[in-house]
Amino acid sequence: AASGVLQLAGGVLVAADRLCCPEHKLSPKMERLFPNLETPWRYPNSGGFAGTAEAVRGLIQSLVRSAVGGVFDAKGDDQLRLQTFLLARAEAGNRYPVRLDTDCAVFQCMGEQHQGWRFETFSGE
């Protein structure tokens, strides 16, 4: 999984989340964009990008400068921008080369309204 970052062929590995936030109504579209995932980690999270510098820079520049999926406002939500951008590109027949880190091999997204996880400290607490 983590070694897959090197095999992206110019693409970007994107953090994956269990929740489709901030716009939950996009869930069905995102699930069609990334089908057949047998993991709860299935929605793009803008908190983590990995790949070559060129690939990550290209994605960030596209998110900020491209009008595809709507223009990004500096006060806008970066995660919503990522999701609408990926959907708009796919709907236009020009899917952006991203892969989700569905195994949480590189990124671990933990933001949830209600704590749905447990952790232990090094002291075993």
C-alpha positions in Angstrom: 0.0 0.0 0.0 2.6 2.6 1.0 4.9 1.4 -1.7 2.1 2.0 -4.1 2.9 5.7 -3.8 5.9 5.0 -6.1 3.7 3.3 -8.6 1.1 6.0 -9.2 2.3 6.8 -12.7 2.1 10.6 -12.2 -0.9 10.4 -9.9 -1.4 11.4 -6.3 -2.2 9.3 -3.3 -5.0 11.1 -1.3 -5.9 10.5 2.3 -9.2 8.6 2.7 -11.9 9.3 5.2 -14.9 7.4 6.6 -17.2 10.3 6.3 -18.0 12.3 3.2 -17.6 15.8 4.7 -18.5 18.5 4.6 -21.3 17.7 2.0 -22.7 14.3 2.9 -25.0 14.5 -0.1 -22.0 13.8 -2.3 -21.5 10.3 -0.8 -23.3 8.4 -3.6 -21.3 10.2 -6.3 -18.0 9.7 -4.5 -18.8 6.0 -4.1 -19.5 5.7 -7.9 -16.2 7.6 -8.5 -14.3 5.1 -6.3 -16.4 1.9 -6.6 -15.8 -1.6 -5.1 -14.1 -0.4 -2.0 -14.4 -2.9 0.8 -13.3 -0.5 3.5 -15.0 2.4 5.3 -12.1 4.6 4.2 -13.6 5.6 0.8 -14.0 9.4 0.6 -11.2 11.8 -0.4 -9.8 13.9 2.4 -7.8 17.0 1.5 -5.6 16.7 4.6 -3.1 14.4 2.9 -1.5 14.2 -0.5 1.5 12.1 -1.5 3.3 11.6 -4.7 6.1 13.3 -6.7 6.5 17.0 -6.1 5.4 17.6 -9.7 2.2 15.5 -9.2 1.2 17.1 -5.9 2.0 20.6 -7.2 -0.2 19.9 -10.2 -3.1 18.8 -8.1 -2.9 21.8 -5.8 -2.6 24.2 -8.6 -5.6 22.6 -10.3 -7.6 22.9 -7.1 -6.7 26.6 -6.7 -6.6 27.8 -10.3 -8.9 25.6 -12.3 -12.6 26.6 -12.8 -13.5 22.9 -13.2 -16.0 22.1 -10.5 -16.3 25.8 -9.6 -13.7 28.4 -8.7 -12.1 28.0 -5.3 -12.6 30.9 -2.9 -9.9 31.4 -0.3 -12.6 31.3 2.3 -14.0 28.1 0.9 -13.7 24.5 2.2 -10.7 22.8 0.7 -12.1 19.3 1.2 -15.4 20.2 -0.6 -13.2 21.8 -3.4 -11.2 18.5 -3.8 -14.4 16.4 -4.0 -16.3 18.7 -6.4 -13.1 19.0 -8.6 -12.7 15.2 -8.8 -16.3 14.7 -9.6 -16.4 17.4 -12.2 -13.3 16.1 -13.9 -14.8 12.6 -14.0 -18.1 13.8 -15.3 -16.3 15.6 -18.1 -14.6 12.3 -19.0 -11.2 13.5 -17.8 -10.7 11.7 -14.5 -7.9 13.1 -12.4 -5.2 10.5 -11.5 -5.7 10.1 -7.8 -5.8 7.0 -5.6 -7.3 6.8 -2.2 -5.2 5.6 0.7 -8.0 3.1 1.6 -5.7 1.0 3.8 -4.6 4.0 5.8 -1.0 3.0 5.0 0.2 6.6 4.8 -2.5 8.7 6.3 -4.9 8.3 9.2 -8.0 10.6 9.2 -9.7 10.8 12.5 -12.0 13.8 12.4 -15.5 12.7 13.3 -18.5 14.4 15.0 -18.6 11.6 17.6 -15.5 9.7 18.6 -15.6 6.4 16.7 -12.1 5.2 17.5 -10.0 4.2 20.5 -6.3 4.6 21.0 -3.7 3.6 23.6 -0.8 5.7 24.8 2.7 4.4 25.1 2.0 3.8 28.8 -0.9 1.5 28.0 -3.7 3.9 29.1 
